Amino acid sequence: MTITTAHTAHSRLMLLDTASLYFRAYFGVPETVRAPDGTPVNAVRGLLDFIARLVQDHRPDALVACMDEDWRPAWRVELIPSYKAHRVAEEHTGGPDEEETPDTLSPQVPVIEQVLDAIGLARVGAPGYEADDVIGTLATRADGPVDVVTGDRDLFQLVDDEREIRVLYPVKGVGSLDVYDGAALHAKYGVDGAGYADLALLRGDPSDGLPGVRGIGEKTAAKLLAEYGDLAGILAAADDPVSRLTPAQRTKFRDAAAYLAAAPRVVRVARDVELPEVPVALPRTPRDPEALEALDARWGLGGSLRRLLSVLAE
């Protein structure tokens, strides 16, 4: 993807893990926030409020709402069949997997997309890839500082002080954020961004259907990475009869060999996804004022939309 803006060196790019944020908005804003016809719009309005606060507080020059075109890509499932398997809707009976979402959230997602498009905020996804992969690709290609906004720890692997890539991790709404740069990440997990993916795959993640290595928790994984450098170093140590790994640890890694062969491709975000060219500079005025006015009237976006437009106009 070519970022077709005045996105010059040292301009700040903000990348939103959009689904992570609208899920947070949905559960954080009361469902009593409704359109004139009574339809819940708490996720829509909450996300607009989130974006307004993020832009106001962090002043990015450009912003991309990164989307899940495929929340459970077949190529990841082929490598690890349990990947996100428990999230597939129980009533689903064929066709592409459908993620189980609350009944009153799913109808709000198309509205979110329409509103972002009418405002002129860049919205990017890629067939066969998750938003994480879009974020990884855009962060890798950026020529200036990058703020990744996500509630997903998997994206800590992108933290890179040299390239000024950090993660803004919402604690409560988006008004309270933990900022993860290299120092904060190391203080919390004992690894840098490059090591976080190895930590994550060793530890496993039940929420993503990743079993990890049995008996290797987060602290043990961090200690092993500190001693042996990376996953390859740990596996080499497991095969080295004079390394300091215990017999029990050697057995654990031997038993997890098939998982460890597949997990790196699943856990590590893609960084070379083919993406469309889109303008990513923050718009001062709406791209399609008439469409936005109609959406506002239909869905009652009220103060949430006005606040965002006001912040953008600044």
N, C-alpha and C positions, 0 to 999 in steps of 0.2 A: 504494500500500500504506500502510495506517495501522499504525504500529508500536504494537501493543497491549500496552505494558508501562509500567512507571514509567520510561520512557526520556525523562527530562526533560533540559532544557538542561544541558550540561556532563557528562552521563553518557557513558561511552565505549562506542561500538559497534564490535565487531570483525566484519569480513566476510571469510569464508574462500573463496578460489577452490578449491573442494573437490577437483576433479579434478587440479589442479596439485599439491595436497598429497598425494593418495593415489598419484599416479604417483611422486612423490618418495619416499613411504614404501615403495612396492613395490620400487623399485630400491635403496633404502637399507637395507632390513631383509632378512636372508637368507631365502630361500624354505624353509629348514629349519624356520622358525616355522610350525607346522601345527596344525590342529584334531585332536581325538582320532582321527578317522577317516583322518588323513593328508592332508587337503586343505590347501593353503597358505592361511594367513591373515596373511601378512606385511604386506599393504597395510592390512588392517583394524586389526591391532594397532599398526602404525606410525602410522596416522592418529590413533588414540586417544592414543598417546603424544605426538604432535605437539600435539593440542588441549590436553592436560593441561599441557604445557610453556608453550604460548602463554597460557593462562589464568593460570597461576602467575606467569609473568614480567611480563605486561602488564596484568593485572587489569581486563579489560573488565567492564562492567555488563551488556552484552547481546552476543549472538553469533548470527550466521546463517551456516550452511553453504550457500553459493550453488552451485546445480547447473546443469549443462548439460542443459537439456531438448532442445536441438537444437544440437549442436556445430558444425554447418555449415548455418546457416539459408539457405533457398532464396532469400530476398530479397537476401542478400549475394552468393550465387553468381550470381544474375541480373545483378547489377551488375559483378562480376568473376568470370567462370567459373573462373579458376584458383584461386580462394580455397580453400585447404586441400585441393585436388584430390588431391595426392599422398598424403594421409593416408587416403583411402578404401581400405578393405580390398580387396585384389586379387581375392579370391574372391567379392566381393559381386556379386550378380546381380539387381538390381531392388529396388524398395521404397525406403524412406528410406536415405540414405547411412549406412554403418556405419564408425565410426572404427576403424582398425587398432589393436588393443590386444593385449598379450601374453596367450596362452591362459590362463594361471593368474591373470591380473588380472581379466578380465571377470566371472568368477563371484563375485568378492569384492565387487563394487560393490553388488549388492542386499543383501548382508550389512551393508555399511557403512550403507546407508540404513535398514535395520531397526534397527540398534543405535543410531544417532543418534536415531531416532524414539522408541525405548523409553526412552532416557535423558531425552529432552525437549529436546534441542537443536534449535533452529529449522532447518528445511531447506526452502529455497525455490528453485523454478525457474519458468520460464514457457515455454509452448509457442511454438516459433518463435524462441527467443532463447538466447543463450549465457550462461554464468555471468557473464561480463564485463558483460553488459547488466543483469543482476540487481544486480550490485555497483554499477554506475554509477547505477542508479535509487535504490537504498537509500542510497548515499552522498549523492546530491543531496537526498534528502528528510530526511536525518538532522538533528536539531536540536542536536547536540553533537559532540564529537570522534569521528573515525572512523579506525580502523586497518584497512587492507586488506592481507590476507596472501596473497601470490601469488608464483609464480615466473615470471609472465608480464609482460614489460616493457610491454606494451600498456597496462596499468593505471596506469602512471606519469602518464598524462594526467589522472588524477583528483586528483593532488597539488594541494592548495590551502591555503596557510598561513592565509589569512583565515578559512576555514571549519574549520581544524584537521583536514584530511584528509591522511593520510600513508600511504605504502606500506611494509610490512615485507616485505623481499625475502630469502628464505632463501638462505644461502650454503652451509651444511652442516647438514642436518637443519633444525630450527627453533631449535636452541640458539644458532646463529650467524646473525644477521639483519643485513642492511644496512637502515638506516632512511632512507627517502627523504622528506624534507620539501622545501620550495622551494629552500633553500640547497644541499642535497646534490644535488638534481636538476640545478640550474644548474651546479654544479661538475663534474658528470659529463658532462652533455650540452649545456650552454650554453643551455638553454631552461627555461621554467617549465612547470607542468602543462598549461596551456592550449596551449602551443606544442608539447608532445611529440607529439600526434597528427599535426600537420603534419610534424614531423621524421620520424616513423615512416613516413608514406606517401611522402614524398620519398625516403627511404633505401631503402624496400622491406623485405621480410622473406621470404626463401625458405621459411622454415618454415611460413609462412601462405599461400604462393603469391602474394605481392604483389610485382610486378616492380619497383616504384619507378620513378624517373626515371633512365634510363640515364646513367651517368657522374656522378650526384650522390650522393656518399656521405654518411655521417653528419656529418663535419666541414664539408663544403661546405654541406650543408643547414642546419646550425646557424648558419653565417656569413650565409647568405642570410636566414634568419629574423631574425637580429639586426639586419640592415640594413633589411629591408623589412616586418618586423612579423609577418606571417602568410602563409599560402598565397596569399590574395587579393592581398596586396601584392606578392608575388613575380611572380604572373601578370600583374599590372598593369605591373610593371617590364619583363617580357618583351615586352609590347606597346608599351612606351614607347621610341622610338628614341634618346632622350637619357639613358636610365638607364645605370648602370654595368655592367649585365650584358654579358658578352662575346658576340660573335656565336655562338660554339659553344654557350653556355648557352641563348641564345634558341632555337636550333635544337632543343636537347634538350627544352625545355619545349613547343615547338610539336609535336614528334613525340609527346610523351606526353599530348597534350590530352585524348584520350578516357579514358585511365586517370585523369588528374587530375580529370576531371568526376565520375567514379564513386567514386574512392577515399575521399573524406571520409566518406561515409555508411557505408562498409565498415569503415574503421579506427576511427572515433569510436564509443565505446560509446553505446548507447541510454541515455537518462536518464529515460524516461517510460513504462517498461514497466508494464502492468497486472499487479499481483501480488496474491496472496491475503493476507488478514489473518492473521497468526500472532503468537503471543506470542514475543518474542525475548529476554526476560530470562533470564539464566543460571539453570538450575534448581538448587536446593539438594539435592533428592532426585530419584530417577528418576520419570519420568512413569508408566511401566508396569513396576513392579518384577518382576511375574511373567514378562512377556515377556522382560525383560532377563535374568532368571535362566535362562530356557530358552535364550536365545541364547548366554549364557556357557557353559552346559553343552554345547551343540551344537558351538560353534566354539572352545572353549578360550581365552577372551579373557584369562583370568588376570590377571597383574599390571598389564597395560595398562589394563584396565577399572577395576580397583581404584584405580589411581593417579588416573585421571580423576575417578572418583566422590569420592575423598578431596579433591581440589583443589576440586571444585564445592561440597562440603559446607562448606568453609572460608568 
